[in-house]
Amino acid sequence: MSSPLILLVEDNELNRDMLTRRLVRAGYRVEPAGDGEQALTRMRELNPDLVLMDMNLPVMDGWSACRAARAEESLASIPIIALTAHAMESDRKVAMEAGCDDYATKPIDFPGLLVKIQKLTDAA
């Protein structure tokens, strides 16, 4: 069985590269996307095991992309973890209402993120 495929949606190239390297070292396959529209296209193409979705994205933000994914039958069951610098409890609530399965604040607590990823990819 191949390792789980993660779609990493992050417009900041440095963050995307750093997270990609750490996820690959942790045993995951990673595909990038730079905005919310690209995320939806890549979700349709790849059917990833999980999506890490930055919320502040160009073209289409992460909240809109999550809502659109949840409205599309073929994408609705793909787990999504929101990645955001917004750390208020109300921000977490908004992400969950948009259809995210979990939430991680930036700067990323990588060991904590791995636990969330594993929980959601094991459940799939």
C-alpha positions in Angstrom: 0.0 0.0 0.0 1.4 3.4 -0.9 1.7 6.2 1.6 -1.2 8.7 2.0 -1.4 11.5 -0.5 -1.8 15.0 0.9 -2.8 18.0 -1.2 -1.0 21.0 0.4 -2.8 24.2 -0.5 -0.5 27.1 0.5 0.3 30.3 -1.5 3.4 31.1 0.4 6.2 29.3 -1.4 8.5 29.1 1.7 5.8 27.7 3.9 4.8 25.2 1.2 8.4 24.0 0.6 9.1 23.7 4.4 5.8 21.8 5.0 6.3 19.6 2.0 9.8 18.5 3.1 8.6 17.7 6.6 5.6 15.8 5.4 7.7 13.8 2.9 10.2 12.9 5.7 7.2 11.8 7.8 6.3 9.3 5.0 3.6 11.2 3.1 3.3 11.9 -0.6 2.6 15.6 -1.2 1.1 17.6 -4.1 1.0 21.4 -4.1 -1.7 23.9 -5.0 -1.4 27.7 -4.7 -5.0 28.9 -4.4 -8.5 27.7 -3.7 -9.5 27.2 -7.3 -6.4 25.2 -8.0 -7.1 23.2 -4.8 -10.6 22.2 -6.2 -9.1 21.2 -9.6 -6.3 19.2 -7.9 -8.8 17.5 -5.5 -10.8 16.3 -8.6 -7.6 15.1 -10.4 -5.9 13.4 -7.5 -8.6 12.4 -5.0 -6.1 12.9 -2.2 -6.3 11.2 1.2 -6.3 14.6 3.0 -6.1 18.3 2.2 -4.1 20.8 4.2 -5.8 24.1 3.3 -4.4 27.5 4.0 -7.4 29.8 4.6 -5.9 33.1 3.3 -5.4 32.3 -0.4 -5.5 34.3 -3.6 -8.2 33.8 -6.3 -10.5 31.8 -4.0 -10.0 31.7 -0.2 -9.8 28.5 1.8 -13.2 29.0 3.3 -14.9 29.2 -0.1 -12.8 26.3 -1.4 -13.9 24.1 1.6 -17.6 25.0 1.1 -17.3 24.3 -2.6 -15.6 20.9 -2.0 -18.3 19.9 0.5 -21.0 20.8 -2.0 -19.4 18.5 -4.6 -20.3 14.8 -4.1 -17.0 13.5 -5.4 -15.0 15.7 -3.0 -17.3 15.9 0.0 -15.7 13.1 2.0 -12.0 14.1 1.6 -10.8 15.3 5.0 -9.6 18.9 5.2 -7.5 20.5 7.9 -7.5 24.3 7.9 -4.2 26.0 8.3 -4.4 29.6 9.5 -2.7 32.3 11.4 -6.1 33.2 13.0 -6.0 31.6 16.4 -9.2 32.7 18.0 -11.9 30.2 18.9 -14.3 32.0 16.6 -11.9 31.4 13.7 -11.9 27.7 14.5 -15.7 27.7 14.5 -15.8 29.5 11.1 -13.4 26.9 9.6 -15.4 24.0 10.9 -18.6 25.6 9.6 -17.0 25.9 6.2 -16.5 22.1 6.2 -13.1 21.6 7.6 -12.5 18.4 9.7 -9.8 19.9 11.9 -7.9 23.1 12.4 -4.2 24.0 12.9 -2.8 27.4 13.7 0.4 29.0 12.2 3.2 28.7 13.1 2.4 25.0 12.7 3.0 22.7 15.6 4.3 19.9 13.3 4.1 17.0 15.8 0.5 18.0 16.6 -0.3 18.4 12.9 1.0 14.9 12.2 -1.3 13.5 14.9 -4.3 15.2 13.3 -3.3 14.0 9.8 -2.8 10.4 11.0 -6.2 10.4 12.8 -8.0 11.6 9.7 -6.1 9.4 7.2 -6.6 6.3 9.4 -10.3 7.0 9.5 -10.6 7.2 5.7 
